[in-house]
Amino acid sequence: MNRSLTSVALLVPDYDQAIAFFTTVMRFTLLEDVALGEGKRWVRVAPAGGRGAALVLAQAATPQQQACVGCQGGGRVMFFLETQDFAADHAHMQAHGVHFREAPRHEPYGTVAVFEDRWGNPWDLIGRPAA
């Protein structure tokens, strides 16, 4: 039996703001944007040219969901973005105002720096060493 984790939901305050952030700042591709009625949409984005799971951008609809925007991982990094060109992606993100919590550091698994998305969720930007 073949199975795949294809998508992960991310609560956001506004669909269009989130699409703009991910397609411009993060250089993701908009895979789907389908109206579902009553203001709901099915919105999926993923790293351009990448493989792995996509993000389902879910607009927070209840006070409980709104309270979770920006802290879905409880303050812990829960998203890990791998890149083949760490320096270029790091510079692009900085040029677009992304807040990095730290300078890039070298770990056995690659170069890494923790950054925050537009809503404060912490992510790792990871550049794997060349094989």
FENCORMO-V348372 format. One record per backbone hydrogen bond with DSSP energy under -0.5 kcal/mol. CO is the residue of the C=O (numbers start at 1). NH is the residue of the N-H. Records with the same first field share a line. If there is no record, write none. Layout:
BEGIN
CO=NH + NH
END
This chain:
BEGIN
4=6
6=54
8=56
10=58
12=60
14=18
15=19
16=20
17=21
18=22
19=23
20=24 + 25
21=25 + 26
22=28
27=48
29=31 + 46
32=44
34=42
37=40
40=36 + 37
41=43
42=34
43=57
44=31 + 32
45=55
46=29
47=50
54=8
55=45 + 57
56=10 + 58
57=43 + 59
58=12
62=66
63=67
64=68
65=68 + 69
66=69
68=71
71=74
73=76
79=124
80=82
81=126
83=128
85=89
86=90
87=91
88=92
89=93
90=94
91=95
92=96
93=96 + 98
94=97
98=100
99=101 + 116
105=107 + 112
107=110
110=107
111=127
112=105
113=125
114=101 + 102
115=123
116=99
117=120
121=117
122=78 + 79
123=115
124=81 + 126
125=113
126=83 + 128
127=111
END
